[in-house]
Amino acid sequence: PAMMWRSIDNFSTNSVVFVLSSELYDPTDYIEDFNEYKALLSNND
């Protein structure tokens, strides 16, 4: 869903994340700064 924050971290050494998606990755579609994300959420209320 739109405006869903997801953090994937704390992996074991040499582990791998496998992600499946119906869309190609476009970095412009993502917010990487949590404070920016929170500001956008508060502006949408």
N, C-alpha and C positions, 0 to 999 in steps of 0.2 A: 504493500500500500504506500501511497505518497506520504511524505513526512514521517517516515518510520526510521528511528535511529538504531543502527546496529553496530556493535563493536565486537570484533573477533580478535581475541588476544590470549595471552598466557598459554602458548603452545609448548609442548615438550620439544626438546632439542631434536632437530631433523624431521619434525612433523610437517605435514602438507595439508593445505585446505583445498578441497575440491568443491567448486561452486558450479551449479547448473542454473542457467538463465534462459529465458525465452527471447531476450534482447542482447545485442552486442553491447559491450561495455563502452560507455561514453563518460569520461571524467567530468564533463560539464554538467552532467545530470546529478552530481553528488555534492554534498556539503561535507567537508572534512574537518571543520572546526565546530566543536560542540557549542561554544558560546554563540557563534553565528546561527547555528540551528535553533537554539533556545530563543534568540531574538526574533527569528522568523516566525516561530510558533506563537510568541506573544503578540506579534503584529497581525496574525491571522485570526485572533479572537474577536 
